Amino acid sequence: MSNIHSYRAAAGHGLRASRMESHGVPGRVQVTDATRRRLGPPFRFEDHGFIEAKGIGQLHTWFLSRGDLNLAV
């Protein structure tokens, strides 16, 4: 992958993270639908619904269930 393509890919992830942060809730871990599917069990998630992410469109987001936060030790 050329440097310009690497930069564009990284910029896209940064934009998504920035948009999700602006729709986040303090103390909660918010993930995209793709991340939720990739993590799967043993994690549990609470549907946060769709957010409108400027420059991206709608993103389906989820919160990591509070009980699962203890697993990240």
Secondary structure, DSSP 8 states (H G I E B T S, - for coil): --HHHHHHHHHHHHHHHHHHHHT--TT--EEEHHHHHHH-TT--EEEEEEEEETTTEEEEEEEE-GGGGGG--
